[in-house]
Amino acid sequence: MPGKPGPVAQRFWAKVRKGEGCWEWQGGIGKHGYGQFDFRFACRAHRAAWILTYGNIPNDLQVLHRCDNKRCVRPSHLFLGTQKDNVVDCVNKGRISRGELRPQHKLKTEDIRKIRKLREQGLIYREIAERFGIHFSYVCAIVQRRAWRHVDAKV
């Protein structure tokens, strides 16, 4: 029965520091920064909090954070949603990096403008790709604004 106190629930909530805002997980933390809990199976702590409070999580849904605190397990800060809901939430809150803000970026904003300009001038994708040390399909994505679409056309 959801919310019913028991040995698992006692063990779980004993590892939570409750505050006025977020209730932070004090147990183990996984490589992505989320709390980890052994809840009949290895489980992220916020998912365990949901199960202990509300019951099972439907297979097609995830437990998402309203507060964006990966260690938060406060049930009122959690909600169910799809993977798409999670991505939309990330975008709306400005948590998804793009362009030069991505750690693995190879190009700069000025390079994107140059690539688009070179294509307008008639250079083929492979020639542009060779100049910038990238794959021609990536040049195509940049020119068609499927990549780096946030960069305006101004030079």
N, C-alpha and C positions, 0 to 999 in steps of 0.2 A: 504494500500500500504506500503510495507516495507520501512523503512528509513524516512517515512514522519513524520515531526514534528507534535505533537499534545499534548493534555493535559496529556495523559499517558506517552508519551515520555519525556515531560518536567519534569514531576514529577519524573520519573526514573532517568534521567541524572543529575537532581539536587542533587541526593544522591551519586554521583560518584566524587571521587578525581582523576583528570587526572594528570598523571605524564609522564615522558619520557618513562618509561617502562610500568608497569602494571597500569591500571586504577582501583583503589580500591573502592569497595562498602563501603559506609559509613552508610548505613541503617541497619536494623535488621539482625542479624546473627542467623542461626539455630543451633541445637545441634551438627551438624557435621562440623560446621565452614564455611558453604556456606552462602552467602548473601541470604536474603529472600525478596521478593517483591510481593505485591498484584497486579497482572496483569490480571485483569478479573477473576482471580483464584489465589490461593496461588502458588507461583512459585519461584524457585531458581533464584537469580539475574542474573547469567551468562546465563541462558536460556532465561530470559526476554530480555537481551541485544541482544542475537542472533535473537529472534523474531522481535524486534524493528529494527534491522539492515538488516536482510536477509529474514525474513518471517518465515512461519511455519516450525516446526521441524517434519520430518517424524516419524511416530509412532515407527518404529523399530530402531531409532537412538537416540543417546545421544549427548549432547553438552560437549565436552572435552576441557581441558586446555592444551595448549602447554607449558605454564609457570609454571604449577603446583601450582599456587596461587589460593586458593579457593575463595578469595575475588575479584579476577580480573574479570572485565566485559569488558575489551577492546576487541572489535570484532576481531581484527587481532590476538589475542592470543587464540581464540576459534576455534574449528573445530568439524565437525560431525563425529561420529563413532559408532560402535556397542559396546555392553558390552564386547565382546571379544577384540575389539580394545583397550578398556580402560584397561583391565587386562594386555594385552601385553605391553602397554605403561607403566603401573606401574612396571612391571617386568623389562623392559628394562632400566628404570630410577632408579631401586633399591629401590623403595618405598614400596615393599611388604616385611614385616618381616617374618622370618621363624626361626624355631628351638628355641634356647634360647633367641632370640630377641623378640619373641612374649610375650606379657605381661602375658598371661594365661599359659605359658609353665609349664609343670610338670616334664619333663625330661631334662637331660643335655646331651651334646654330648657324654660324656663318658658312660652314661647309654645306649645310642643307640648302641654303639659298644659292650657293655656287652650283651645286648639283642640278637644281631645278633650272637655273639659268643656262648651264651647259646643254641640258637636254633641249631647251627652247631654241638654242643656237644650232641644233641638229646633230650633236654628238650622240653616238649610239650608247646603249646601256653598258656594254662591255668596256668601252673606252673610258667611260666615267668611272666605272667600278675599279678599273686598274689604277686610275689616278688617285683614288681614295683608299685603295686597299680593302675593298669590300666586295661582296658577291653582287653580280649583276641583278639578281632578283630583288635585292635590298634597294638598289638604285631605282628599280621599277616601283617598288612600294613607296619610296620617298617622293618620286615624281607624281605618282597617282594619289598622293596624300593619304595612303593607308598607314604610313609610318611618318612620324614627326608632323602630324597634321596640325599641331598647335603652333607651328612656325609659319608666320605670315609670308607673303610673297615679296615683301619689300627687300631691296638690296642695299 
